[in-house]
Amino acid sequence: MILRFGTMASAIGMAAALAACVPAYPHYPASYTPLADLTGTTWVLESGTPIPTAAPAVQPAPAQGTVQTAPAAAVQPAATPWLLPDRGSRPTLRFSADQGSVSGATGCNTYFGNAYASGNTLSFGALATTKMMCFDALAVQEIQYLDLLSRVRGYQNSGTQLVLSTSDGRQLVYTPLVNPIGARAQTYNYVCDDGLYFSAAYDPNAGTATLKLSTGATDTLTQEPAGSGTAYASPRHSLRGKGNEALLTTLYDGVQHRCKAPLAPQG
């Protein structure tokens, strides 16, 4: 679980600037089929090429006797400011073996849905996400990334690199995720109203939360879809969180523990 908070002013400004980034997914013809060479692969985003800036217009030749200035150099495509430099915080993409279903992490939330392919054509269906709050750079990366996925129309898979192309001329370039970045999981220490305390290590790429309770018990929970906040469960525990608050239920006795953690992860 990664939580980044900025000022209210920065959050409002960012929301206004990104208000137009609403994913618009395509309709899928019956000819689309489940994925083939992508099935069972997992990738991490290395670059997201923005729309190249148009070259300056050609200027007419100067009149005789006037001073001619050197033409302006062609504008190069800008860097991708929304992609975080820390590879452990970058988006991931996994193509499962379950009839074209996909999942991954945006760097803040996890997402899941379906993808459709025909030849080298690829499109994503509407993607659902978890609802953890994320501001500043994480929020910008998430919004831009999900918007680009909604525009994907084709792909090339070399085995060592996956390139997704969008309807507006951009590209998402991935490399295989061989070693899960889950080793960089964020750990939060919770204190509960009834005296119980525990730590939870959230791994956004594996979709798990590993618990260590003050009772000595340990458990690894798997992330589940949640309408608001996050939800993790195992046969022994259920953990639901929103912001820095969490509700831990020990399923073997039905007891609920209401808990809180500082907003920043602990080491």
Buried (B, 14 or more C-beta within 10 A) or exposed (E): BBBBBEEEEEBEEBEEEBEEBEBEBBEBEEEBEBBEEBBEBBBBBBBBBBEEEEEEEEEEEEEEEEEEEEEEEEEEEEEBEBBBEEEBBBBBBBBBEEEBBBBBBBBBBBBBBBBBBEEEBBBBBEBBBBBBBBBBBBBBBBBBBBBBBBBBBBBEBEEEEBBBBBEEEBBBBBBEBEEBBBEBBBBBBBBBEEEBBBBBBBBBBBBBBBBBBEEEEEBBBEBBEBEEBBBBBBEEBBBBBBEBEBBBBBEEEEEBBEBBBEEEBEE
